């Protein structure tokens, strides 16, 4: 993955639009990783190199043209999950408990509305 290519795809508005509109299709696991990374990237304590890694991964998540199109049934978000997991592994020391808690709260809110 070319960091710069997908880093340019990232915008906060696009992230929230994709996350909200595709919550059910992407599933809990994909969105949990994306939200934890997002909250970590918006934390002032997270170093620039980690933010760059995170925003590139989130850019990949946002872009509609990726290895497996997101609208492909059953596997459309598997490549996104792989990229998000790799980014999370690279920056794991900068994902705080508070980031996980915020992600869980947001997911609980979104998924309770889908039931």
Residue pairs with C-beta under 8 A, 6 or more apart in sequence:
1 56
1 60
1 83
3 52
3 53
3 56
4 56
5 59
6 56
6 57
6 59
6 60
6 63
7 52
7 55
7 56
7 59
8 59
9 59
9 60
9 62
9 63
10 55
10 56
10 58
10 59
10 62
11 62
14 62
15 34
15 38
15 58
15 61
15 62
18 61
18 62
19 26
19 31
19 34
19 35
20 110
22 70
22 77
23 31
23 110
23 111
23 114
24 114
25 70
25 71
25 76
25 77
26 34
26 70
26 77
26 80
27 77
28 107
28 111
29 81
30 61
30 77
30 80
30 81
30 84
31 103
31 107
31 110
32 103
32 104
32 107
33 81
33 84
33 85
33 88
34 58
34 61
34 80
34 84
35 102
35 103
35 106
35 107
36 88
36 95
36 99
36 100
36 103
37 54
37 57
37 58
37 84
37 87
37 88
37 91
37 95
38 54
38 58
38 103
39 98
39 99
39 102
39 103
40 46
40 50
40 54
40 91
40 94
40 95
40 96
40 99
41 50
41 51
41 54
41 55
41 58
43 94
43 96
43 99
45 94
45 96
46 54
46 91
46 94
47 94
50 90
50 91
50 94
53 87
53 90
53 91
54 87
54 91
56 87
57 83
57 84
57 86
57 87
60 66
60 80
60 83
61 80
61 83
61 84
64 70
66 79
66 80
67 79
68 75
68 76
68 77
68 78
68 79
69 76
70 76
70 77
70 80
88 95
